[in-house]
Amino acid sequence: MNRAKKDVLQGTLDMLILRVLVRGAMHGYGIGQRIEQVSGEALRVEEGSLYPALHRMEQERWIRSRWGVSENNRRARFYELMPRGKRQLEIEDENWNRLTAAVRQVMRLA
């Protein structure tokens, strides 16, 4: 059975990127691939969403970047989590838990 890949639910991209970067620095393509892999290929992050989000998050000082060499021996920008990003991830996680609890409540009682 083929499952259609779904774009990341609007508003969750920051949380997903920050969660992936908890494991360590990664290049942009690797971040998108990791989200897809961990979600069982149910989520897809398009480059047109990923890179603007990374740029915005860098401006917020949640992450920082540096140039390095990828596993394919190509020059790539690697992103890593900053302390402000760790705090933001906690906020995002709390908000997500509240939202999903509310949706569960509606699904159960509506």
N, C-alpha and C positions, 0 to 999 in steps of 0.2 A: 504494500500500500504506500503510495507516494504522499508525503505530507508537504504541503506548501510551506515554505519558509516565511515567517512573519517578521516584518520590520519591528524593531524594538519599540515597545510601548512608549509613546511620547512622555517625557518627564522622567524616564528611568535610565537614560543613557549615562548621565553623570554618575549615578550610583553604580552602574555596572562597570564603568571604566575604573572608578576608584577601587572597587572591590577586586578587580583583576590586578591592579597595580600594588595591592597589599603584598602580593607574592614577590614583587621585585620589579625592576625596570624592564620595560618592553618597548619595542618599536610599534608604531601605529598599526601596521598590518597584523602584527602578532596579537595586539589587543583585540582587534575584530575577530580574528581566528579563534582566540581563546573563548570569547563570549559565545561564538557559534558552537564550538566544541563542547563546552561545559553544559550548554543548554540542550545537548543532544541534537544539534542542528535545527532547533526550533526557532532560534533568534538569529537575525542577520543584521549587521550594522553596516550600512552603506558608507562608502568613503566620503560622500557629500555631507553626511551627518557627523561622522567620526572626527575628521580633521578640524572642522570648525569648533566642535566641542572640546577637543584637546587644546586648541589655541585659546579658547575662552577660559578653560580651566587653568591654563598656564598664566593668563592675565590675572586670575583670581588668586594666584599663588597656591593653588591646591596641588599642582604638580609642577615639575621643572623638566626641562629637556636638555639633552646633550647629543652631540653627533658621535656615532660609533659605527661599527661594522656588523652587519647582520650575519646570521648563520649561512646566508648565500654569498657571503663575502662582498656585500654591497654596502655602500654608505647609507646609513639610516639614522633617523632621529629617534632616540630612546627617551621614554618618559618615565619619571619616577614620582612616587607619592611624597608630598611634603607634610609636615605636621598639621598645617591648616587643612590639608586634604583628608587627613585621618579624622580630624574633628568633623569635617563636612560629611564624611562617610557615616559617622555615627548619627548625625542629624538625618541624612537621607534614609538610613536604615530604620530609624524611629518613625519617620513619615510613612515609609513603605509598609511597616507593620500596622500602623493605624489605618491606612487605606485598605489593605487586604482584609483586615478584621472587619471593617465596615462593609466591604463587598460581600464577605462571607455571611455577615448578618442579614443583608438584604436578600441574598440567594436562599438563605434558610427560611426567612420569614415572609418574604413577599408572595 
